[in-house]
């Protein structure tokens, strides 16, 4: 049997993984004992695995996560008050399927963004669409989009993704217009999609940090309800600690 024409046809049909697996099968006499159905099934499995990997790569690329974080690399030491059982539970993505939120607070350098990106990365790897935004920049982009015709499209994009990560809430004062924009986002997602929010301020201080108390009530009602709250602590900045490790020979990421 001439295998090269078959391989060429598979590549033409953009079934490159199947073509490669087929060529490898022809070089393995130990597979001769398998039935046609079994060997064909192996080829289909290779193509499906390749498709899943490319889809995952595209999801991660589209997510634009700020940090290349993974739940497997999280520092779960007791002094950070990071509940190991809670993190492992969240890594199963029940919160995504239930359309719940995650609110992560803590001081500068405590690892809020890293934890948020790690959970978002896990959701992405498990098949969910994810989108990352630093909230101050997003609010500015929404204000500009109102004037150049992109507002509806941008708002629809924020509403559609299954996990939206809003980093650095209230890192700087937000205006009433900013609050209205934020309310539009959380209103569209409430009880429909999952949202992750990070902030240096504790959740109990969010209301007072917003200018308009009525808008603050509406925003917090949609964010805090059915939310998993994680308060991080750390006497030493994780960035400073990682910088020290990076200067240490043979150091590894904690």
N, C-alpha and C positions, 0 to 999 in steps of 0.2 A: 504493500500500500504506500502511495506517495503521500507523505505527511506534510511536506512544505506547502502545497496548494491549500490544504485544509487550514494550516496555521495562518497563511496569508489572508484567507477569507475571514477567519476569526478576527484578525487584526483590523481588517477593513470594516467589519461590523462593530469595531471598538470593544471587542471582547478580549482585550490583551491579556488579562489575567488567566482566562481560560486557555488562550493560545499558549502561554508560557507553561501552564500546568500540563497541557496536552503533550508539548514537546518533552517535558520532564518524564511523563508517564512512558513515553516511547523509549526512554533510556533506562527504564527500570524493569528488568525481566521478572522481578519478584511480584509485580502487579498482574502478571499474566494469568494467575489463578483466579482473579476476581471476575465476576460476571460483567457483562456490558453495562447493566444498570448501576452496579457499584462503581465502576470506573467513571461512568458519565456523571454519577452523583458527586464524585470527588471534584470533577471539573466545574460543575455548577457551584459547589461550595466555595471553591477558590474564587470564582467570579463574584459571588455574593459577598464574600469577605472583603474583596477589593472595593466593591461598590460601597459597602458600609464604611470602610476606612476613608474613602474619598468624601463621602457625605459628612462624616465626623470632622474631617479636616476643613471642609467648607463652612460648617457650623462654627467651628472655633475661629476661623478667619473672620467670619461675619460678626462674631460676638465682640471682637476688638477689646478683649479683656486687658486691663492695665498691667496685670502681672501674670507670669506663667506659673500660676499656683495650682497645686494638686492637694486633695484632702489627705493623700497618703504621706505627704511631707509636712503636715501640720505639727506644730509644737504643742503637745497636749499636757504640758506640765501643770501641776496643781497650782503653782503660784500665779498663773495667768487667769485663774478662775474660768477656764474653758472646760466645760462639762464634756468629758469624753463620750459618755453615752448619748448625749444630745447631738454632738457632732456626727457620730456614727449613724444615728437615726436620721438626721437631715441628709446624710450622704446617700440614703436610700431613695431620696426624691419624693417622699410622701407629701411633703409640703408643696411641691410643684403640682402634683396631681390634684391636691385638695385646694389649690389656689390660695395658699396661705402666704404671709409675708415673713421676712426675717429682718429684724432690726438689730444692728450691731453697733455698739457704742464703746467708747474708751478713749484714753488720752492719745496724743500724738505718738506714733511709733509703736503702738500696742499690737498692731497687726490686723487692724479692722479690714483694710482693703485686701490684704492677702487672704484672710479667711473668706471674705465675700467672693473673691475671685476663685478660690478653691472650690467652694460650693457651686458656683456658677459653672466652672469648668466640668465638675462631675455631672451636672445636669446636661451640659452640652455633649459630653461623651456618651451619655445614656439616651441621646436622641431628641433632646428638647432644644428649641431655638432660644438663644440668649443674646442680650444686647447690653453693653456697658456704656455708662455715661457718667462723667463728673457733673454733678448737678449744677454748679455755678456756670459752667460752660454751656450746658444744655439749655438753661434758662435764657442765656444770651442768644443762643442759636434760635430758639423759639421766637424771641422778640424780633430778630432779623427776618425770620421766615414769614412773619405776619406781613411784611412789606414787600417780599419778593415772590410771593405766590407758592412757597413751599410748605406753608404751615399745615395745611390739611394732610399732605403726604407724610410729613414728619410725625404728626400726631398719630396718624394711622399706623405708622411703623412702630411707634412706642406702644400702641395698644395691642398690636398683633403678636409681638414676641412673647413666648411662654414664660420667660424669666427676664425681668428688667432689673439691672443693677444700677442704683442711683448712689454714687459715691460722694461723700463730703457734704451732706445736708447741713445747712446752717453754719458752714465754716466761715461765712461772712453774712452780714445782714441781708435779708431778702425783702424786697418791696411788696406792696400790695399787688402790683402787676405780676411779680414773680409768684406770689401765692396763688393767684388765679391760674397761672400756667400750671403750677404744681397740682392744683386741684383738678384741672382738666385731665392731667395724666393719671392720677390715682383714681379718679372717678371712672374713667374708661376701663381700668384694670380691676377695680374692686369686685371680688368674688368671681372673676373670670380668668385672671392670670395671676402669677406669683411675682412679687417684687421684693428685692433686697435693698435695704437702705443702711448706709453707714454714717455715723456722726460722732464728733468729739463730745457733743453735749449728751447728757443722759436723757432718756425719753421724757422724763417728767419735766424737763426744762424746755422742751421744744415749743410748747404753747406760748410761754412768756417771751420766747425769742422771736416770735413772729409779730409783725406790726398789727395786723387785723385779727382780732380775737374771733370774729365770726368765721372768717376763712380758715383760721387755725383749727377751730372746732371741727369743721367739715373735713379738712385734710387729715387730722389725727384720727377721726372716727373711721376713716377708710384705711389708714395705715396700721393703726394699733390693733384693731379688731382682728382676731384670729392670727395674731403675729407671734412668732417665736423671738424672744428677746435674749440677746447675748451681750453681757457687759464684760469687757476685757479689762484686765489690770496688768500693769507691768512697771516695775520701778526703773527698768532700763529700756530704752528704745530698742525695738527689734531691728531697726535699721542700723543703729550703732553697733549692736551685738553682731549682726551679719557682716558689717564692715570689718570688725575685728577678726572674725573667722576667715574672711576672704584674704586677710594679710597673714594668716597662719599657714605654714606649709602643710599640705595634705589635708586641709580643712574640707569639711563637707557641709552641705546645707542642712540645718536642723529640721 
